[in-house]
Each structure stands twice: as C-alpha cells, then as structure tokens.
Amino acid sequence: MNTKSKITGLSRRAIFRIFIICSCLMCLQACSSKLAYNNIDWWIHWYVDDYIEFTEEQENSFDGYLAQWLDWHKQNELALYEAQLKEINTEIDERSLDFNRIIDHFERAKSHWERVQTHISPDLAKLASTLTNEQIVAFFAALEKENKKNQEELNEQQAKPLAEQLKSRREKIEENIEKRVGNLNAEQKQIIATYVEQYIPTKKMWVAYQRNIQSAARKLFAGRAFNANFEQDLVAIMTNPDQFKSAQYIQASKHNMKLTATMIAELLTTLSNKQRGKLKQSVDELIETVASFQQ
C-alpha cells in the first residue's frame, strides 16, 4: 500500500516539525513522550499523508532515509537537548536565567532545528528528484489548499476587534505559562498584558513567506529537466528559508523574540517558591524524558 508524504520540507508543518518533535517537548506530556518518539516513523507517515502518493520504490527509499535520520537524531541530538535542559534547571536554581541567557537558549533551540534541516535535506532532495510531473502537480495543489486555509484563518483573525485579538493572545500565553508554574497572580498577569500589547502580529507576513518559498520551489521543479544542479538548488531552498522572508518579517520576529525573553525574565523575578518549585519539577520531567529516549 502506498504511503503519502510531504517530502520537500517547504512547510514547517511537514517532516521537519515532526522529526524534531523532541525539541518541542514542552508541548508533550512526559508520560506519552517516549511512546511518541519511539513511534515517530509511524507519526510521520500518519501526519503528512495529504501531499504526495509515493510509488512503492519511493516509499521504500523514504523509509530507509527515515530510519537513518532517526538513528542519527538519537545518537547525536538528544544529548544536546538534555544538556541544555540541565543548564536551564541550574539557572533556575541559581536565579541566573536572565534576558541574555534566555536569548542564548532561544538561539540554541534554533540551532537544533537547523542541524536537522541540514542533515536531512540532501536525502529529501534526492527523493524529490524521483517525483513524476503528476506527483509534483498534486504536491503544489495540496500546498495551495493549505495556503488558502491559512489565508482564511488570517482573514478571520483580522476581522476581530483589536481588543479581542489581544485578549486571545494574552490568554494563550497565560495558559502556557500556568502549565509550567501554576496559577499566576495579578502582578504576573499584568506583566503579560503589558508585553502582549507590544507584540507585532506576523501571521500575514508568515503567509506571504510560505508563498514565496513555494513559488521558488515551483520554478525549480519546472526547470529540473534542464538543471544539472537541481538537488543542490533544492537543498539551498530548504536550508536557507530566511532568504524568502521579507525584511519586515525578519525584523518583527527578532522584536518578538526579544520581547518574549524580556517578559520571561521579568516573570521569573516574581515567582513564588511554590511556582519556582513547580517550574523546576517540569524541567526535571523533561530531562528524564529526553534521557529515556536515549536508552
């Protein structure tokens, strides 16, 4: 039976995001994370089944690559995640997790993502070179369907009053933080509210970025029969996505990252002993989970 999969890495909702699932551990419950990671090959096939229908030969190639990627990830990447989490825990203990340290952790988390991109992109490009014209047409049609869905969500969001948008954003942030530290007090909620008003919305810029990178890939596929460097050019698209972002988007993303780091640093200074203990417990559980992946 054929398995469908999105193989070019053009959307963060595809293989890259699933493959680096353990860098998004904060979104997983510790009790189920090991099961998810150990069965990640199944999750990938299940999650990305709306893009391209592989031939049996392509499916076998993909499965072979996937096994290699997972082995590489387990042997080389998980220890880095564990080490960073331990650093965070120590910094929480020593109360040294300030703005600069938080920015550093953000950058290191980004580097985890980039290493995965760099490692698997050449294999994805090789697999992409085997696609038929019919598969390529189906792939970009599926992407356009996703683009329209994203645009509809954006339009719906922008149609809401600004006060409602800010309220929704604030509540999401409060919910995420309370999962790690417990109930927030009035002072902490006010800190969040203050920073939420300073965030720059990036959804519209992200939608444009998606279309830009997909357009570049479409042009590359259209001329692949006459391009001896097709695979290398596709790898360049996958591993250098920022070239398709507008200067405004890049600047807004940097602004929001710094704003988030400032907010977190300020919130950390207000934590009660009970909240700090719960936060440390949350990080301890993540450390144990990542360690269990390596066994």
N, C-alpha and C positions, 0 to 999 in steps of 0.2 A: 504494500500500500504506500502511495506517495505521501510525503510529508511536506507541508508548506512552510516556508521560512523566509523572512526578510534578511537578505544577505549582504547588503552594501553598507550597512552602518550609517545610513543617511539620517536616521531619526533616533533620538535618544530613547525612544520607547521601544526600540528593537533590541537586537542581540547584545549590544554593548551594555545597556542598562541591566539586562537580566544577568549577563555574565559576571558583572561586577556587583552582584546582589549583596555580597557581604560587605561592600563599602557603604551600603545603605542599611546597615544593621539597626540603626535607630528606628527603622520602620518595621522591624520584625520582633516578634515575641521570642524570648530566649528559648522557651520550651519547644518552639517549632522551627527555629532557625537551622539546626543541624539537619533536620529532615529535609528542609527546603534546599540546603546547599548540596547535600548528598544526592539529591534527585534533580539537580539543576538541569541536566540534559533533557529530562522529561519536561520540565517547566519551560525551557526554551522552545521546544517543539510545540508545546501547547499554546504558549503565549503569542508566538509570531506566525500563526497559521493562516494569516489573511493576505499574504503578499505574493508569494511565488510557489507554484506547484513544481516540486523537483521531479526530475526523472529518477529512476531507481539508481542510476550511476551517480547522479549529482547528490542524491540523498546519502549514498554510501560515502562519498567524498566528504560531505559535510559532517557526518557522524565521526569520521576519522579525525578531521580537524578539531572537532569539539572535544573529543577525548584528550587530544594533545593540549588544547587550551586549558582544560580543567586541571590536568596534571601539572602544567606549568604554574597555574594560579595557586594551586595548593602548595607546591614546593617553594615558590618564590615570593608570593604576595602576602599570604596570610600572616606570616611572622611580622611583616611590616605593619599591618593593621594592629596586631596585638601590641607591638612595641609602642605605637602611637597612643593607643588607649591607656596603656600603663603610664605614659608620660602625663596624659590628661588627668588621670587619677591622682598622681603625685602632686600636680599643680593645684588641684582642688584642695588637697590636704594642706599644702603649704600656702594656699591663698595667693598664688603667683600667676594664676590664669588671667592675665590682663589683656588689654586690647592687642598688643603686639604678639603675644603668644597665641591668641585666638586667630589672628590673621595668618600666622605661620601654620596653624593646624588646617585652616581652610586651604591654603596653598598646597600643603602636603596631601590633603584629600584629593585635590585636583590632579596632582601628580600620579596618584594611584590610578585614577581614571585614564590618564594619558598613556601610562605604561600598557594598560590593557589595549587601548586603541592601537598603539604602535606594534604590539605583539601579534594581534590577530588580523590586522588589516591586510598584510600581504596574502594570507591564506584566503581571505574573503575576496580579494581582487582576482585571485586565480580561479576561484569558483565562479565569480561574476563573468569571467571571460568565456565560460561554457554555456551561458544562457542563450536561448534562441530569441529571435526577434519577438515571437509571440509572448515569451515569458517577460521580456523587457516591457512590452506594451502593457501587460497585465500588472506588472510591478508599479509602473508610474501611474496607472489608473487607480490602483489601490492607495498610492500616496496622495493623489489628488482628492480622493474621497475623504482621507484623513484631514487634508488641508481645509476642506470645506467645513468639516465638523469643528475644527479648531476656530475657523473664522466665525461660525455661528455662535460658538461659546463666547468668543470675544465680543461679538455684537451684543449678545445678551448681557454680558457683564457691563459693557459701556453704557447700556441703556438704563442701568440702575442709577439712582441718585448717588452723588459722591459720598454722602454720609453713610449710605447703606454699604457701599464698597469698602469704606474704611472700617465699618463695624464688622463686616465679614472677615476682613484681613486680620483685624485685631483679635477676633475670637479664635481664629485658626492658630495664631501664634500663642495665645494664652493656653489653648488646649494642648499644643505640642510641648510647651514648657511644663505644664502641670503634670504631664505624664512622667517627667523626669524628677521633679522636685516636690510634687504635691500641690495642694491648694495655694494659690497666690493671694497675698494680702492687698489691701487698697493701694499702698505705695507702689508695689510691684506692677499692678495693673495700670497705674498712672504712667509709670516709666514706659511700658509697652505702648500705651496710647500715644504718648508724646513722639515716639520714634516712628510709629506706623504712619503718622501724618507726613513724615519726611521721605517715605519710600517713593521711588519713581516707578510707576507701572511699566512693565516690559513685555507684556503679553503681545501687544501689537507688533513690537519690534522682533519678538521671537518668531511670530508667524511669518513675517517678511524674510527673516533669516532662513527659515525652513524652505521657503520657495526659492530663495537664491541658491542654496546649496543643491536643491533638487534640479534646478534649471541647469546648473553647471554639470551635474552628473548626466542629465538627459542629453546634453550636447556631446559629452564624452562618449556615451554609448552610441549615439547616432553616427559618429565618425570612427568607430573602433575598427572597422574593416580596413581602414587606411592608416591606422595609428599603431606603429610597432611598439610604442611605449604606453599602450592602453593601461596595463596593470599598474605601472609606476604612477601614471597620472591619476588613476583612481585612488591609489594609496595616498597620494598627496591631498586629495579632497577629503578623505576620511580622517587623516591625521592632522590636518590644518583647517579645521572648521571655522576658526575665527576670521579667516580671510573673507568669509561670506557674511559677516556681521557688519552692520553699519557702525560708524564711529560713535554715533549717539547710543546705540545699544551697548557697545563695549563700555562707554563711559558710565552709563546708567547702572550696568551690572557691577562695576567697581564701586560706585557710590553706594549701592545697596549692600554690598558685602561689607564695606567699612561701617555702614550704619548698623548692620546686624552685629558686627563684632563689638561696636561701642555699646549697644543695648545689652548684649550678653555680659560684657564686662561690668556694666553698672548693676545689672540684676544680681550678679554673683556677690557684690558687696552687701547686698541686702538680705541674703539668705539666712534664715534661722538655722540653729544647729540641727533641728529636725529635717529641714529642707536639704541642708548640705549632706546629711547622712543618707537621705534617700537618693540624692544625686550620685553619691559615691557608690551606693549599692547598685544603681542602674549601670554604672560604668563597669563595676566588678562583674556583673552578669554578662555584659558584652564581652569582657575579656575571657571569661570562662567559655563562652560560646565559640569565640574565634579559636581558642585553644583546642576545643573539642573537634573543630573542623580539620585540624591538622593530624589527628590521630588515625 
